[in-house]
Amino acid sequence: MADQPNNLGTKLIMDGFVYNKSRSREGESEIVKSRIKRKAGEHPEEPPAWLLRTDLASVSEGVLCQLPEREALKKSLRRVRRRNLPPNPRALRELAELPERFLAADQHNIQNCAPTRILSDFEMAIINASKSMLPGVPNKCCFFHFGQALYRKIQSLGLQEEYCTRESTIRERESTHDHGP
């Protein structure tokens, strides 16, 4: 970072950008944005919300007012990260060509993981994958997701209207029995 005076005022040069210091809050906000973007590129494992929370904690209110909205900042951080990602695979054979740093098993030592049970929803892909990758580990399905799957089946069979009508009829009967003669 270096200051260079000129006839237009003081200029601040940082990360290859020239900032006019005569507009200090705006100049500082540009410096804060470039610093956060640089950190997003250097640390893609950190969530944008965390980067913003840690970096903006020490920024003055006047500079915060000059920054874009929080969601716009998060969007620009995600854009910076995407530049370093490989393109999405279009075929199964392209999955084998992924660089090592993008394989979750290598990054998080999943090979040494020894779960005692797996809790999932009722998606067969998850159930089959867990059976093949972790044989002998019981897969339990979530009751909430069971209710969702059941209701989706009722809808797919076209029984939703009857289900709702019967449900209201049962409630009406129960309410008349509760307040009987």
C-alpha positions as CSV (number, residue, x, y, z in Angstrom):
1,M,0.0,0.0,0.0
2,A,1.5,3.4,-0.9
3,D,0.3,7.0,-0.9
4,Q,1.3,9.1,-3.9
5,P,0.4,12.8,-3.9
6,N,-0.7,14.5,-7.1
7,N,-2.6,17.6,-8.1
8,L,-6.0,15.9,-7.8
9,G,-5.4,15.0,-4.2
10,T,-3.9,12.0,-2.5
11,K,-4.2,8.6,-4.1
12,L,-4.0,5.2,-2.4
13,I,-2.7,2.2,-4.4
14,M,-3.7,-1.2,-3.2
15,D,-4.1,-4.6,-4.9
16,G,-3.5,-2.9,-8.3
17,F,-6.3,-0.4,-7.8
18,V,-6.0,3.3,-7.4
19,Y,-8.3,5.0,-4.9
20,N,-8.7,8.7,-4.5
21,K,-8.4,9.5,-0.8
22,S,-10.2,12.8,-1.0
23,R,-13.4,10.7,-0.9
24,S,-12.1,8.7,2.1
25,R,-15.3,6.7,3.1
26,E,-15.9,5.6,-0.5
27,G,-12.2,4.8,-0.9
28,E,-12.2,2.8,2.3
29,S,-15.3,0.9,1.3
30,E,-13.5,0.0,-2.0
31,I,-10.5,-1.2,0.0
32,V,-12.8,-3.3,2.3
33,K,-14.6,-4.8,-0.7
34,S,-11.3,-5.8,-2.4
35,R,-9.9,-7.2,0.9
36,I,-13.0,-9.4,1.4
37,K,-13.0,-10.6,-2.2
38,R,-9.3,-11.5,-1.9
39,K,-10.0,-13.5,1.2
40,A,-12.9,-15.2,-0.5
41,G,-10.5,-16.3,-3.3
42,E,-7.8,-17.4,-0.8
43,H,-10.2,-19.3,1.6
44,P,-13.0,-20.8,-0.5
45,E,-13.9,-23.1,2.4
46,E,-15.1,-20.2,4.5
47,P,-18.8,-19.2,4.0
48,P,-19.4,-15.7,2.7
49,A,-21.4,-14.8,5.8
50,W,-18.5,-15.7,8.0
51,L,-16.1,-13.6,5.9
52,L,-18.4,-10.6,6.1
53,R,-19.0,-11.0,9.8
54,T,-15.3,-11.2,10.7
55,D,-14.1,-8.5,8.2
56,L,-16.9,-6.0,8.8
57,A,-16.8,-6.1,12.6
58,S,-14.0,-3.6,12.7
59,V,-15.2,-1.3,9.9
60,S,-16.6,2.1,10.9
61,E,-20.3,2.9,10.4
62,G,-19.5,5.6,7.9
63,V,-17.7,3.1,5.7
64,L,-20.4,0.4,6.2
65,C,-23.0,2.9,4.8
66,Q,-20.9,3.1,1.6
67,L,-20.8,-0.7,1.1
68,P,-23.4,-2.5,-1.0
69,E,-26.2,-4.5,0.7
70,R,-25.0,-7.7,2.5
71,E,-26.7,-10.0,0.0
72,A,-25.0,-8.2,-2.9
73,L,-21.6,-8.6,-1.1
74,K,-22.3,-12.3,-0.6
75,K,-23.2,-12.7,-4.3
76,S,-19.9,-11.0,-5.4
77,L,-17.9,-13.3,-3.0
78,R,-19.6,-16.4,-4.5
79,R,-18.7,-15.1,-8.0
80,V,-15.1,-14.8,-6.9
81,R,-15.1,-18.3,-5.7
82,R,-16.7,-19.7,-8.8
83,R,-13.7,-18.5,-10.9
84,N,-11.5,-21.1,-9.1
85,L,-13.9,-24.0,-9.5
86,P,-13.7,-26.5,-12.4
87,P,-16.6,-26.5,-14.8
88,N,-19.6,-28.7,-13.9
89,P,-19.2,-32.2,-15.4
90,R,-21.5,-33.0,-18.3
91,A,-20.8,-36.8,-18.4
92,L,-20.0,-39.5,-15.9
93,R,-16.5,-39.9,-17.3
94,E,-15.7,-36.3,-16.5
95,L,-16.2,-37.0,-12.8
96,A,-13.0,-39.1,-12.8
97,E,-11.1,-36.1,-14.1
98,L,-11.8,-33.9,-11.0
99,P,-8.7,-32.5,-9.3
100,E,-7.9,-34.1,-5.9
101,R,-8.7,-30.9,-3.9
102,F,-12.4,-31.2,-4.9
103,L,-12.9,-34.7,-3.6
104,A,-14.7,-34.5,-0.3
105,A,-13.4,-37.8,1.0
106,D,-9.8,-36.5,0.7
107,Q,-10.6,-33.1,2.3
108,H,-12.5,-34.4,5.3
109,N,-11.0,-37.9,5.9
110,I,-14.3,-39.6,5.3
111,Q,-12.4,-42.9,4.8
112,N,-11.7,-43.0,8.6
113,C,-15.3,-42.2,9.5
114,A,-17.1,-45.0,11.3
115,P,-20.8,-44.0,11.7
116,T,-23.0,-46.2,13.9
117,R,-26.2,-45.3,12.0
118,I,-27.3,-43.1,9.2
119,L,-30.4,-40.8,9.4
120,S,-31.8,-39.8,6.0
121,D,-35.0,-39.0,4.2
122,F,-36.7,-41.6,2.0
123,E,-34.7,-41.0,-1.2
124,M,-33.6,-44.3,-2.6
125,A,-30.3,-42.8,-4.0
126,I,-29.2,-41.9,-0.5
127,I,-30.3,-45.2,1.0
128,N,-28.6,-47.3,-1.8
129,A,-25.4,-45.2,-1.7
130,S,-25.1,-45.6,2.1
131,K,-25.7,-49.3,1.8
132,S,-22.9,-49.7,-0.8
133,M,-20.4,-47.3,0.9
134,L,-21.1,-48.3,4.5
135,P,-22.4,-51.9,4.5
136,G,-23.6,-53.0,7.9
137,V,-24.5,-49.5,9.1
138,P,-28.2,-49.3,9.7
139,N,-30.0,-46.5,7.8
140,K,-32.9,-45.0,9.7
141,C,-35.4,-42.8,7.9
142,C,-36.9,-39.6,9.4
143,F,-40.5,-39.7,10.5
144,F,-41.1,-36.2,9.3
145,H,-39.9,-37.2,5.8
146,F,-42.1,-40.3,6.0
147,G,-45.1,-38.1,6.5
148,Q,-44.0,-36.0,3.5
149,A,-43.5,-39.1,1.3
150,L,-46.9,-40.4,2.4
151,Y,-48.7,-37.1,1.5
152,R,-46.9,-37.0,-1.9
153,K,-48.1,-40.5,-2.6
154,I,-51.7,-39.4,-1.7
155,Q,-51.3,-36.5,-4.1
156,S,-49.9,-38.6,-6.9
157,L,-52.8,-41.1,-6.7
158,G,-55.3,-38.2,-6.9
159,L,-56.6,-38.8,-3.4
160,Q,-55.8,-35.4,-2.0
161,E,-59.3,-34.0,-2.3
162,E,-60.8,-37.1,-0.7
163,Y,-58.2,-37.1,2.0
164,C,-58.9,-33.5,2.9
165,T,-62.7,-34.0,2.7
166,R,-62.6,-37.1,4.9
167,E,-60.3,-35.3,7.4
168,S,-62.8,-32.5,7.7
169,T,-65.7,-34.9,8.1
170,I,-63.8,-36.8,10.8
171,R,-63.2,-33.5,12.6
172,E,-66.8,-32.5,12.3
173,R,-67.9,-35.8,13.8
174,E,-65.5,-35.5,16.7
175,S,-66.6,-32.0,17.4
176,T,-70.3,-33.0,17.5
177,H,-69.5,-35.9,19.8
178,D,-67.6,-33.7,22.1
179,H,-70.5,-31.2,22.4
180,G,-73.2,-33.9,22.4
181,P,-76.7,-33.6,24.0
